[in-house]
Amino acid sequence: MDIAAEVLYPAVDDLAPRLSAGKLEKSLDAALYPGGVDSINLVTFIALVEERLEEKTGRPVRLVTEKAMARKSSPFRTLGTLADYIAQVLGRER
């Protein structure tokens, strides 16, 4: 699965109408948090991504866990770090 093309970029499109200022770029280098979207929109974006992942995999996928939040380097910094983190989560669930 191409996580960026099939999950993240469509979720960026879904989030776009909710952003009052600026927009989130469809690039793996695009900042999510901090610097890209505010905390409310980050939560919304993650929920959209989780929904898309469930549609693609047929099972629920939780991205925000204690383990994710305890990481030294947040998986929610950029779209690229999130894509890498999703690949790790999906790999562990196989």
Steps between C-alpha positions, in 0.01 A plus 500: 500500500629846414414662833548857379294470181227270631456631855681822591443717192125423481477584872676832426229570241230414756657732758548797262151653546553505878821704484429868555843623395744351256494143391679176561728407210487154346866433562679260730695801629184692594493592867208364698562603859633736609497741212255342258160476664367590843432231759127469422567451131778253579252287695252526213769407248610195699138384527462536121820300447385226739168476314677466166736238641205298627338521155823380335595227749159382617597541865519790745839668531583723798779747440487700822622269773709540813789346309470757220476789743800377700732496200795735516419619147129547428355304207263793444763760397461468122302295252818300437556412865133404524527279188804325651319452830191358327720251313647390834156466661365299207812281501455418869136408449569238233 
